[in-house]
Amino acid sequence: MNHKRVYRLYREEGLAMRKRPPRRRKACLKRDLRPLAVEKNECWSMDFMSDELFDGRRIRLLTIVDNHTRESLAIYIGQRIRGCEVVEVLERIVKDQGRPRMIRVDNVLSLESSFFSG
């Protein structure tokens, strides 16, 4: 069967055919396997998200999760989140939970716990 016959049969059945293969992101090609956290405070994940309110204003969210316990350590909401606010949230969590060995940001960057010394 050639491509013209396949196309005609798809059209008769009302199916759609892709004309070209989908593009894959380069970041997906070289994704490292993440080691699993085996104890509390071994690794935290920090992520920034955004959403839009009904009136068009945007809000930002900072979420911090312990990878072992899957516990949400903090959700900070604001119209803009500055670096000093991120530091305040992290310092508050460290007072309550203790220091993590590593923080994973956007599944790529890892910060060692020496970052929190001081």
Secondary structure, DSSP 8 states (H G I E B T S, - for coil): --HHHHHHHHHHHT----SS-----HHHHT--------STTSEEEEEEEEEE-TTS-EEEEEEEEETTT--EEEEEEESS--HHHHHHHHHHHHHHH---SEEEETTTEEEEGGGG--
